[in-house]
Amino acid sequence: MKKYNRTLLAAAFIAALGVTGCGSDGSDGADGAAGAAGTDGATGSDGTSAGLTVTTVENAYDFNLQLAPTDIVVVGSDPFNVKFTVSGKGTGNADVPYSGLEKVALYVTSQSANTTDTGAPMLWTNHALANDFGSSMYCTLTGTATARGGAVVNACTLVEDATNPGTYIGTWAHDGNAPVVLASGDANDLVRVFIRAYDVTMADGTAVSDKILSTPVDFIPATGELAVSAKDSVSNAACIKCHSPMEGYADTDMRIANIGAHHNYQKVENCVACHNPAYAGGQDDPDVGFNVNFNAMIHTIHMGKELAQWQGLEGEAKEMWGEVGFPAESTECTVCHDNGTQWNDNVYAEACVSCHLTVNFETGENHKGIVPSSDAVCSGCHGAGSLSPIQAHSVDRRDVFENGLVLDVVSANVAADVLTVVIDVKLNGVVAVDGTDLTQYLNKAKSGDDILIGTLDSNGDYLRGLSINTASNPEMFIVQGGKLTLAKTLTANQLDGKTLSVSSEMNMCGNTTTHKVVVNTMLTSGAGTDTGACDVAAPANIVTKFFMFDTVAATGVLTEANLRFVSPALTAYSSPTQVGNDRTTADEMKCNACHDNLAHVKSPNHGVTNFTQCADCHNNNYAGSYHADVYKQSGVDATGEPTFAVIPGLEYYNRDLATVAHRFHSGLFAGSTGAGIYLGTDDELVNYPATKTNCQACHKDENAAGDAMAFFSGTGTLTSGRTAIEVDDNQFDGVPGEFISPVAEACRSCHAHSGAAALAHFKSNGATVFGDNVTTAAGVPIESCATCHAEGKTYGLDKVHSGAAH
């Protein structure tokens, strides 16, 4: 490493003051003799003045590389040049020059108008690829570098400015111009440049985790002005919604934490440097099975599972992405396309066939026999109207059906041990007419499409058992006077002193052509399945209502005097744990950021949109689990499909929402086919897009008071108030189950803490688990987990499960 010496300047102040007497300063004395030379200032290990530069960083985000457009020559006939500065963190976390950088790679692309009638209107050109050099160009101290294959290649020569440490200049000393210079490029086109730094270490000499990448710079070479790409229809923020943010970077420099390819290039802008038409090989190579151009490849990746099942995905694409399931609805283009309307306005075959694999534009197969002469004619049919991408894919179709079936719970009364619930009904925006039979509009003929009615226990968790089923009580779902009147027989004083909750999971037959909830004609014919008119399951729009029955009402009759009718804010009494209040640590909005909507997650069997409805089944009072066993991948079969086997000794016996959500997202819910997210043969997590330790991907950042959300209360119990979970190894057998401690079960429901060692740790710190035969909730002790793992502790969840990867 080349060293630079920098001598500190010392100022010597030599003054002599002769005092001759009181009241007079006298005349100045003569200058004294020069003193001895002082010692040199302290220097750092690299020869620079101590504290003025750094040669290591502790985090990738502390390495700050800045590029200015006026310091870059990569278009035309002028000699290549690049100049950039790098800083790190010095004493007091101050930004100081980073000295001693020895190797970088330069990525350069241009964006130009497509002059042909094939492909996107604007195209990326990678300069190095256009010059048959590779995807990037190295810069080193020697002007040569060893490429990944081991060959020695020419590189630009990197020099650190001796008078300005941390400032680096790259020039080309070999024949011709540098390979990142596009001689035929237009200086008025947008150019994108970013730099990757190599061999950056921490103070202990180990490499910094994550790639060290500069923020890409988009500019116009002719003017040196910064510019905005016309092609970036997907923002980094859209990817981060599922893939987690990288820690430490500002909102203006958002980076994606968890993309496995090439060990993560962090930004959409980085990916297109290589994944552009220079590498594009078309969609129809059976050995590859995908087009590496970014627009097409991203479609194929995120549709992998569906394409493998229904459209014959082949080759490497099937091997790599055949199990990838898109967490949102595959037709909801704007889940990713959040940065303009190019995706809808620019219609061309390459983007379409990356999802529509069975369409053959050369023969017209699966395209109604139409053989387009070029991409230029596509907009004739697909430029607007019902065949435009936004309408053909029914984008935002859930929003269309928000008012398809609106249920408004207006009252709940008890008389003679009969609960009567009255619900106002609107169908497709108007009051439902008398005689309307809502069972005929159901998306599925399924037991469970009903009105959810239950009570809340003293901890605010749900006790199910009062729901009214459409299959068993069809006569109650016929509208009269614009209302449903539902009745449920109770035992004596069953609701005294309790809080009643009323919601729905009715899932209706929606038609995206009419944008209405419609009669399911297949149900009326007795077939019991969906019809083509039922192309979306539309959940009823309902706000869960709560009613408290005070014990002062001796007859159990609800009157104005003893009714407290409240909204989901539940300010009138101790807030339940599952209704989106400050005791619920999970955040529905964060679920929807990745899934787009909860209706999709549980469709078509359950018409639910919020945790309140989910908790009717998924609560810690509803013992048992339909998925007690846990499977992991055991290998592959003769066709290359993964096979699965039970993990011995690992079982779950409850369906509490926290348990099942953790299990599903950590790969412990997969069945014998590995559906969804699962564990691979080496226990790697397959198909979960976020960083595994990123709790904030699902949990709230703040509580209702605006304070940081904590998992533990000040007493060592959970913020949610949950103190016990009921479990049962014999599902629904009527025999009371055991009770286990909630913190241990929440932790055990993630794969990293599901083993025998973790279980022993839980038990040694006060946890009870299945098999301890604790038969009452009161018998479950308070776990001591908060002693070490509460927020702010040395091993607090806020530290060991940080908000994002880094």
BANU-840161 format. One line per 3 residues: number of its first residue (from 1); their letters; for each residue x, y, z of C-alpha. Coordinates in steps of 0.2 Angstrom, whole numbers. Layout:
<recs>
NUM	A	X,Y,Z ~ ...;
</recs>
This chain:
<recs>
1	MKK	0,0,0 ~ 7,17,-5 ~ 10,28,10;
4	YNR	9,47,11 ~ 17,57,24 ~ 9,73,30;
7	TLL	19,84,43 ~ 9,95,55 ~ 13,113,54;
10	AAA	18,121,71 ~ 16,140,75 ~ 29,147,87;
13	FIA	24,162,96 ~ 39,171,103 ~ 36,187,113;
16	ALG	45,196,126 ~ 38,208,137 ~ 50,219,148;
19	VTG	42,227,163 ~ 52,241,169 ~ 41,248,183;
22	CGS	24,251,190 ~ 14,262,179 ~ 24,260,164;
25	DGS	26,246,151 ~ 43,252,146 ~ 50,249,128;
28	DGA	49,232,119 ~ 64,221,122 ~ 75,213,109;
31	DGA	70,197,101 ~ 76,182,110 ~ 86,168,102;
34	AGA	77,154,92 ~ 72,139,102 ~ 76,121,98;
37	AGT	65,113,85 ~ 50,104,92 ~ 46,85,89;
40	DGA	36,79,75 ~ 17,77,78 ~ 11,59,80;
43	TGS	7,49,65 ~ -5,35,61 ~ 0,18,56;
46	DGT	-1,23,37 ~ 11,38,39 ~ -3,51,39;
49	SAG	-7,62,54 ~ -16,53,67 ~ -35,56,67;
52	LTV	-34,64,50 ~ -38,48,39 ~ -44,31,42;
55	TTV	-39,15,33 ~ -53,4,40 ~ -72,5,43;
58	ENA	-83,-5,54 ~ -99,-5,43 ~ -102,-4,24;
61	YDF	-112,11,27 ~ -98,20,35 ~ -88,19,18;
64	NLQ	-94,34,9 ~ -89,36,-10 ~ -94,52,-19;
67	LAP	-93,54,-38 ~ -96,70,-47 ~ -102,70,-65;
70	TDI	-89,83,-70 ~ -75,71,-64 ~ -81,57,-76;
73	VVV	-76,54,-94 ~ -85,39,-101 ~ -93,45,-118;
76	GSD	-84,50,-134 ~ -66,51,-140 ~ -59,60,-124;
79	PFN	-47,50,-114 ~ -55,40,-99 ~ -55,49,-83;
82	VKF	-63,46,-66 ~ -61,55,-50 ~ -69,52,-33;
85	TVS	-67,54,-15 ~ -70,42,0 ~ -72,45,18;
88	GKG	-75,34,33 ~ -78,37,52 ~ -64,44,63;
91	TGN	-63,50,81 ~ -80,56,87 ~ -89,48,72;
94	ADV	-83,62,61 ~ -81,60,42 ~ -63,59,38;
97	PYS	-54,54,22 ~ -52,35,19 ~ -34,32,13;
100	GLE	-26,17,5 ~ -39,10,-7 ~ -31,-2,-19;
103	KVA	-44,-9,-30 ~ -62,-4,-37 ~ -73,-9,-51;
106	LYV	-82,4,-62 ~ -99,0,-69 ~ -105,12,-83;
109	TSQ	-122,11,-93 ~ -130,23,-104 ~ -149,25,-107;
112	SAN	-154,29,-125 ~ -169,29,-136 ~ -173,12,-145;
115	TTD	-173,16,-164 ~ -180,-1,-168 ~ -198,-8,-167;
118	TGA	-193,-22,-155 ~ -191,-20,-136 ~ -194,-6,-124;
121	PML	-194,12,-130 ~ -178,16,-119 ~ -164,4,-118;
124	WTN	-149,2,-106 ~ -131,-1,-114 ~ -117,-7,-103;
127	HAL	-102,1,-110 ~ -89,-12,-106 ~ -101,-26,-113;
130	AND	-103,-15,-129 ~ -84,-15,-130 ~ -83,-34,-128;
133	FGS	-74,-32,-112 ~ -85,-39,-98 ~ -98,-31,-86;
136	SMY	-86,-19,-78 ~ -68,-12,-77 ~ -56,-14,-63;
139	CTL	-45,0,-57 ~ -29,-4,-47 ~ -13,3,-41;
142	TGT	-4,-7,-55 ~ -15,-5,-69 ~ -19,-24,-70;
145	ATA	-30,-35,-61 ~ -34,-54,-59 ~ -52,-57,-65;
148	RGG	-64,-70,-57 ~ -58,-84,-69 ~ -40,-81,-64;
151	AVV	-34,-72,-80 ~ -24,-56,-78 ~ -33,-41,-87;
154	NAC	-29,-23,-91 ~ -36,-11,-78 ~ -36,8,-76;
157	TLV	-23,14,-65 ~ -29,21,-48 ~ -19,34,-39;
160	EDA	-22,43,-22 ~ -19,61,-22 ~ -4,64,-11;
163	TNP	-10,81,-6 ~ -28,76,-3 ~ -29,59,5;
166	GTY	-45,50,1 ~ -46,58,-16 ~ -43,45,-30;
169	IGT	-40,47,-49 ~ -42,33,-62 ~ -34,34,-79;
172	WAH	-31,22,-93 ~ -12,18,-97 ~ -15,5,-110;
175	DGN	-18,6,-129 ~ -33,14,-135 ~ -47,21,-123;
178	APV	-54,12,-108 ~ -67,-1,-111 ~ -80,9,-101;
181	VLA	-79,23,-113 ~ -93,22,-127 ~ -85,30,-142;
184	SGD	-101,30,-151 ~ -111,36,-136 ~ -122,52,-136;
187	AND	-116,64,-124 ~ -134,70,-122 ~ -140,53,-116;
190	LVR	-141,49,-98 ~ -126,39,-91 ~ -126,29,-75;
193	VFI	-110,26,-65 ~ -107,17,-49 ~ -91,10,-41;
196	RAY	-88,-6,-31 ~ -73,-6,-18 ~ -63,-21,-14;
199	DVT	-53,-27,1 ~ -61,-15,13 ~ -58,-21,31;
202	MAD	-63,-18,49 ~ -50,-13,62 ~ -47,-32,66;
205	GTA	-43,-36,48 ~ -58,-45,44 ~ -68,-40,28;
208	VSD	-83,-29,30 ~ -99,-39,27 ~ -109,-34,11;
211	KIL	-103,-27,-5 ~ -96,-9,-4 ~ -105,0,-17;
214	STP	-106,19,-21 ~ -123,27,-24 ~ -126,27,-43;
217	VDF	-124,44,-51 ~ -136,47,-66 ~ -130,62,-77;
220	IPA	-129,70,-94 ~ -111,70,-100 ~ -114,85,-111;
223	TGE	-119,97,-97 ~ -113,88,-82 ~ -130,89,-74;
226	LAV	-138,76,-64 ~ -153,67,-72 ~ -167,56,-68;
229	SAK	-169,39,-78 ~ -185,37,-88 ~ -184,18,-86;
232	DSV	-184,15,-68 ~ -202,9,-66 ~ -198,-1,-50;
235	SNA	-191,9,-35 ~ -179,2,-22 ~ -193,6,-9;
238	ACI	-204,-7,-18 ~ -192,-21,-17 ~ -188,-17,1;
241	KCH	-206,-19,6 ~ -203,-38,5 ~ -184,-39,5;
244	SPM	-180,-28,20 ~ -169,-12,21 ~ -151,-12,23;
247	EGY	-146,-4,40 ~ -137,12,41 ~ -141,20,24;
250	ADT	-152,36,23 ~ -169,36,16 ~ -162,45,1;
253	DMR	-150,30,-2 ~ -162,15,1 ~ -154,-2,-1;
256	IAN	-161,-19,-2 ~ -155,-31,11 ~ -159,-48,6;
259	IGA	-156,-53,-13 ~ -146,-69,-14 ~ -141,-67,-32;
262	HHN	-122,-62,-33 ~ -122,-59,-14 ~ -133,-44,-17;
265	YQK	-130,-29,-28 ~ -142,-19,-16 ~ -151,-7,-29;
268	VEN	-162,-9,-44 ~ -149,3,-52 ~ -135,-9,-49;
271	CVA	-144,-24,-56 ~ -148,-16,-73 ~ -129,-12,-76;
274	CHN	-128,-31,-81 ~ -146,-36,-83 ~ -149,-26,-99;
277	PAY	-151,-31,-118 ~ -132,-34,-120 ~ -135,-50,-110;
280	AGG	-153,-54,-115 ~ -155,-70,-124 ~ -174,-72,-126;
283	QDD	-186,-82,-116 ~ -187,-97,-127 ~ -170,-106,-123;
286	PDV	-176,-122,-114 ~ -159,-124,-106 ~ -160,-107,-98;
289	GFN	-179,-104,-97 ~ -178,-86,-94 ~ -172,-69,-102;
292	VNF	-159,-61,-92 ~ -164,-43,-96 ~ -170,-36,-80;
295	NAM	-188,-32,-85 ~ -191,-50,-91 ~ -181,-59,-78;
298	IHT	-189,-51,-63 ~ -206,-56,-69 ~ -201,-74,-71;
301	IHM	-193,-75,-54 ~ -208,-68,-45 ~ -220,-79,-55;
304	GKE	-208,-95,-53 ~ -220,-106,-44 ~ -235,-102,-54;
307	LAQ	-226,-103,-70 ~ -219,-120,-65 ~ -236,-127,-61;
310	WQG	-246,-120,-75 ~ -235,-114,-90 ~ -221,-126,-91;
313	LEG	-206,-116,-84 ~ -190,-125,-89 ~ -171,-126,-87;
316	EAK	-162,-115,-75 ~ -177,-105,-72 ~ -187,-119,-65;
319	EMW	-172,-125,-55 ~ -169,-108,-47 ~ -186,-101,-45;
322	GEV	-199,-115,-48 ~ -203,-114,-29 ~ -204,-95,-28;
325	GFP	-222,-89,-24 ~ -226,-71,-26 ~ -233,-65,-8;
328	AES	-245,-54,-16 ~ -258,-57,-30 ~ -248,-60,-46;
331	TEC	-260,-48,-56 ~ -256,-33,-44 ~ -243,-25,-55;
334	TVC	-242,-9,-44 ~ -235,-19,-29 ~ -218,-18,-38;
337	HDN	-222,-5,-51 ~ -223,10,-40 ~ -213,23,-50;
340	GTQ	-223,29,-64 ~ -234,21,-77 ~ -221,15,-90;
343	WND	-226,-3,-86 ~ -244,1,-92 ~ -240,13,-106;
346	NVY	-225,4,-115 ~ -231,-13,-121 ~ -219,-25,-130;
349	AEA	-217,-44,-131 ~ -202,-46,-121 ~ -210,-40,-105;
352	CVS	-226,-50,-108 ~ -219,-67,-113 ~ -209,-67,-97;
355	CHL	-225,-71,-88 ~ -236,-78,-102 ~ -224,-92,-107;
358	TVN	-237,-101,-118 ~ -240,-87,-129 ~ -231,-89,-146;
361	FET	-230,-73,-156 ~ -223,-81,-171 ~ -237,-93,-173;
364	GEN	-251,-84,-164 ~ -254,-98,-152 ~ -263,-93,-136;
367	HKG	-264,-75,-144 ~ -280,-78,-153 ~ -270,-83,-168;
370	IVP	-264,-65,-170 ~ -246,-64,-176 ~ -240,-46,-173;
373	SSD	-228,-39,-186 ~ -218,-30,-172 ~ -219,-23,-155;
376	AVC	-225,-7,-163 ~ -242,-14,-166 ~ -245,-20,-149;
379	SGC	-252,-4,-143 ~ -266,-5,-156 ~ -275,-18,-145;
382	HGA	-266,-15,-128 ~ -263,3,-127 ~ -279,7,-119;
385	GSL	-296,0,-114 ~ -300,-17,-107 ~ -284,-25,-115;
388	SPI	-272,-12,-107 ~ -260,-20,-94 ~ -269,-11,-80;
391	QAH	-286,-17,-85 ~ -282,-34,-91 ~ -273,-38,-75;
394	SVD	-287,-30,-65 ~ -275,-20,-55 ~ -282,-14,-38;
397	RRD	-296,-26,-40 ~ -298,-28,-22 ~ -301,-9,-20;
400	VFE	-315,-10,-33 ~ -325,-22,-22 ~ -322,-13,-6;
403	NGL	-341,-8,-7 ~ -346,-25,-14 ~ -354,-31,2;
406	VLD	-354,-19,16 ~ -360,-25,33 ~ -363,-13,47;
409	VVS	-366,-21,64 ~ -379,-9,72 ~ -385,-19,88;
412	ANV	-383,-34,99 ~ -396,-39,112 ~ -400,-53,124;
415	AAD	-417,-58,129 ~ -423,-75,135 ~ -406,-82,133;
418	VLT	-406,-78,114 ~ -393,-66,107 ~ -399,-56,92;
421	VVI	-387,-47,81 ~ -394,-35,68 ~ -383,-30,53;
424	DVK	-386,-17,40 ~ -382,-23,22 ~ -377,-14,7;
427	LNG	-374,-23,-9 ~ -364,-15,-23 ~ -366,2,-15;
430	VVA	-385,2,-12 ~ -396,-5,2 ~ -399,-23,-2;
433	VDG	-417,-27,-7 ~ -429,-38,3 ~ -427,-56,-1;
436	TDL	-408,-55,-6 ~ -401,-71,-1 ~ -382,-68,3;
439	TQY	-378,-87,2 ~ -380,-86,-17 ~ -366,-74,-18;
442	LNK	-353,-84,-9 ~ -337,-87,-18 ~ -336,-105,-11;
445	AKS	-349,-117,-4 ~ -340,-119,12 ~ -344,-121,30;
448	GDD	-336,-106,38 ~ -342,-92,27 ~ -351,-84,42;
451	ILI	-353,-70,54 ~ -339,-72,67 ~ -346,-69,85;
454	GTL	-336,-73,101 ~ -331,-65,118 ~ -315,-58,125;
457	DSN	-307,-65,140 ~ -300,-55,154 ~ -284,-53,145;
460	GDY	-293,-47,129 ~ -290,-63,119 ~ -304,-71,109;
463	LRG	-315,-85,114 ~ -324,-92,99 ~ -340,-102,99;
466	LSI	-355,-90,95 ~ -352,-88,76 ~ -367,-91,64;
469	NTA	-364,-102,49 ~ -371,-99,32 ~ -372,-117,28;
472	SNP	-381,-122,44 ~ -392,-106,45 ~ -396,-101,27;
475	EMF	-412,-93,32 ~ -404,-80,43 ~ -394,-73,28;
478	IVQ	-409,-67,18 ~ -411,-48,19 ~ -426,-40,26;
481	GGK	-428,-22,28 ~ -410,-19,22 ~ -404,-30,37;
484	LTL	-399,-47,43 ~ -406,-52,59 ~ -396,-66,67;
487	AKT	-400,-76,82 ~ -390,-87,94 ~ -396,-97,109;
490	LTA	-386,-95,124 ~ -384,-103,141 ~ -391,-94,156;
493	NQL	-381,-77,159 ~ -368,-83,146 ~ -363,-65,142;
496	DGK	-365,-57,159 ~ -349,-46,162 ~ -341,-51,145;
499	TLS	-337,-42,130 ~ -345,-48,113 ~ -336,-46,97;
502	VSS	-345,-47,80 ~ -336,-48,63 ~ -337,-58,47;
505	EMN	-327,-69,36 ~ -340,-70,22 ~ -331,-71,5;
508	MCG	-341,-66,-10 ~ -341,-69,-29 ~ -333,-54,-37;
511	NTT	-333,-51,-56 ~ -319,-40,-62 ~ -328,-36,-79;
514	THK	-344,-29,-70 ~ -334,-24,-55 ~ -348,-30,-44;
517	VVV	-352,-44,-32 ~ -363,-56,-42 ~ -373,-72,-39;
520	NTM	-362,-88,-41 ~ -372,-97,-54 ~ -362,-113,-50;
523	LTS	-368,-113,-32 ~ -386,-111,-37 ~ -385,-126,-49;
526	GAG	-378,-136,-34 ~ -361,-139,-41 ~ -353,-130,-26;
529	TDT	-338,-123,-35 ~ -333,-106,-43 ~ -339,-100,-60;
532	GAC	-330,-90,-73 ~ -340,-75,-67 ~ -332,-77,-50;
535	DVA	-314,-72,-55 ~ -310,-64,-38 ~ -315,-68,-20;
538	APA	-321,-52,-12 ~ -322,-51,7 ~ -336,-42,15;
541	NIV	-332,-25,21 ~ -335,-25,40 ~ -329,-15,55;
544	TKF	-328,-27,70 ~ -339,-20,84 ~ -338,-24,102;
547	FMF	-352,-24,115 ~ -350,-25,134 ~ -363,-33,144;
550	DTV	-362,-27,162 ~ -367,-38,176 ~ -378,-24,183;
553	AAT	-391,-30,170 ~ -399,-44,181 ~ -409,-50,166;
556	GVL	-395,-50,154 ~ -405,-39,143 ~ -394,-25,134;
559	TEA	-400,-8,137 ~ -394,9,133 ~ -390,11,151;
562	NLR	-378,-3,152 ~ -372,-4,134 ~ -355,2,129;
565	FVS	-354,2,110 ~ -336,6,104 ~ -325,6,89;
568	PAL	-309,-5,87 ~ -300,9,96 ~ -308,1,112;
571	TAY	-305,16,123 ~ -319,11,135 ~ -310,-4,143;
574	SSP	-294,-14,143 ~ -289,-16,125 ~ -289,-33,118;
577	TQV	-273,-40,111 ~ -278,-44,93 ~ -287,-29,87;
580	GND	-274,-17,81 ~ -272,-7,97 ~ -256,-2,106;
583	RTT	-255,-20,114 ~ -254,-28,97 ~ -236,-28,92;
586	ADE	-238,-34,74 ~ -244,-21,61 ~ -257,-25,48;
589	MKC	-250,-12,37 ~ -233,-20,36 ~ -241,-37,32;
592	NAC	-250,-28,17 ~ -234,-20,12 ~ -228,-37,6;
595	HDN	-244,-46,4 ~ -254,-31,-3 ~ -269,-37,7;
598	LAH	-274,-50,20 ~ -289,-55,9 ~ -277,-63,-3;
601	VKS	-267,-72,10 ~ -283,-82,16 ~ -293,-82,0;
604	PNH	-304,-90,-6 ~ -309,-99,10 ~ -309,-84,22;
607	GVT	-315,-67,18 ~ -304,-57,31 ~ -295,-41,30;
610	NFT	-288,-38,48 ~ -281,-47,63 ~ -297,-45,72;
613	QCA	-305,-57,60 ~ -290,-69,60 ~ -290,-70,79;
616	DCH	-307,-78,79 ~ -297,-95,75 ~ -279,-89,78;
619	NNN	-280,-86,97 ~ -272,-93,112 ~ -288,-100,118;
622	YAG	-291,-111,103 ~ -280,-126,106 ~ -274,-138,93;
625	SYH	-266,-136,76 ~ -269,-143,59 ~ -250,-143,56;
628	ADV	-243,-151,71 ~ -228,-159,62 ~ -214,-149,54;
631	YKQ	-207,-155,37 ~ -190,-150,29 ~ -183,-154,12;
634	SGV	-175,-171,12 ~ -169,-171,-6 ~ -175,-171,-24;
637	DAT	-185,-184,-34 ~ -181,-191,-51 ~ -188,-175,-59;
640	GEP	-178,-163,-49 ~ -193,-159,-38 ~ -189,-157,-19;
643	TFA	-195,-170,-7 ~ -199,-168,11 ~ -198,-177,27;
646	VIP	-204,-174,45 ~ -192,-166,57 ~ -192,-179,72;
649	GLE	-196,-172,89 ~ -202,-155,83 ~ -221,-153,85;
652	YYN	-233,-138,88 ~ -250,-139,97 ~ -257,-122,96;
655	RDL	-264,-110,82 ~ -261,-94,91 ~ -258,-80,79;
658	ATV	-241,-76,85 ~ -236,-94,84 ~ -242,-98,67;
661	AHR	-236,-82,59 ~ -218,-85,66 ~ -219,-103,60;
664	FHS	-225,-99,43 ~ -212,-86,40 ~ -198,-96,47;
667	GLF	-201,-112,37 ~ -209,-122,51 ~ -227,-123,44;
670	AGS	-223,-132,28 ~ -232,-148,25 ~ -227,-164,16;
673	TGA	-226,-154,-1 ~ -216,-140,6 ~ -229,-128,1;
676	GIY	-224,-110,4 ~ -209,-106,14 ~ -199,-121,20;
679	LGT	-182,-127,26 ~ -169,-133,13 ~ -158,-148,16;
682	DDE	-145,-138,25 ~ -158,-129,35 ~ -158,-113,24;
685	LVN	-174,-104,23 ~ -182,-105,6 ~ -194,-93,-1;
688	YPA	-194,-80,13 ~ -189,-64,5 ~ -185,-53,20;
691	TKT	-170,-54,32 ~ -174,-67,45 ~ -169,-57,60;
694	NCQ	-179,-41,54 ~ -193,-41,67 ~ -198,-24,61;
697	ACH	-204,-32,44 ~ -220,-37,53 ~ -220,-28,70;
700	KDE	-224,-10,74 ~ -210,3,75 ~ -221,13,88;
703	NAA	-235,11,99 ~ -251,21,100 ~ -242,34,110;
706	GDA	-229,36,98 ~ -215,28,108 ~ -204,14,102;
709	MAF	-214,-2,102 ~ -207,-14,115 ~ -211,-33,116;
712	FSG	-209,-34,135 ~ -218,-23,148 ~ -210,-16,163;
715	TGT	-215,-32,173 ~ -206,-44,162 ~ -222,-50,154;
718	LTS	-226,-47,135 ~ -233,-30,130 ~ -248,-39,123;
721	GRT	-253,-45,140 ~ -252,-63,135 ~ -247,-74,150;
724	AIE	-252,-92,144 ~ -256,-102,128 ~ -267,-117,128;
727	VDD	-261,-132,119 ~ -268,-149,115 ~ -260,-164,107;
730	NQF	-277,-172,104 ~ -286,-159,93 ~ -304,-154,98;
733	DGV	-306,-169,109 ~ -316,-160,122 ~ -303,-163,135;
736	PGE	-294,-148,143 ~ -277,-145,136 ~ -261,-140,144;
739	FIS	-255,-122,146 ~ -237,-116,141 ~ -228,-100,143;
742	PVA	-230,-87,128 ~ -212,-80,126 ~ -204,-97,124;
745	EAC	-217,-103,112 ~ -215,-87,102 ~ -196,-89,101;
748	RSC	-198,-108,98 ~ -209,-105,83 ~ -194,-98,74;
751	HAH	-182,-111,67 ~ -167,-104,75 ~ -174,-107,92;
754	SGA	-183,-123,89 ~ -169,-136,94 ~ -166,-145,110;
757	AAL	-153,-133,116 ~ -165,-118,115 ~ -179,-128,123;
760	AHF	-167,-132,138 ~ -163,-113,139 ~ -181,-109,140;
763	KSN	-185,-121,153 ~ -170,-116,164 ~ -177,-98,163;
766	GAT	-194,-102,170 ~ -204,-108,154 ~ -216,-121,153;
769	VFG	-218,-132,138 ~ -230,-145,131 ~ -227,-161,142;
772	DNV	-225,-151,159 ~ -244,-154,162 ~ -248,-137,168;
775	TTA	-267,-138,167 ~ -272,-120,171 ~ -267,-103,164;
778	AGV	-264,-97,181 ~ -251,-111,184 ~ -240,-104,171;
781	PIE	-225,-94,179 ~ -218,-78,173 ~ -203,-82,162;
784	SCA	-187,-73,166 ~ -183,-69,147 ~ -185,-51,149;
787	TCH	-170,-50,161 ~ -158,-52,147 ~ -169,-50,131;
790	AEG	-180,-35,135 ~ -176,-19,124 ~ -161,-10,130;
793	KTY	-152,-25,138 ~ -136,-32,132 ~ -145,-46,123;
796	GLD	-161,-36,120 ~ -172,-41,105 ~ -168,-23,98;
799	KVH	-150,-28,97 ~ -149,-47,93 ~ -164,-45,81;
802	SGA	-159,-28,74 ~ -171,-18,63 ~ -162,-23,47;
805	AH	-147,-33,40 ~ -130,-25,38;
</recs>
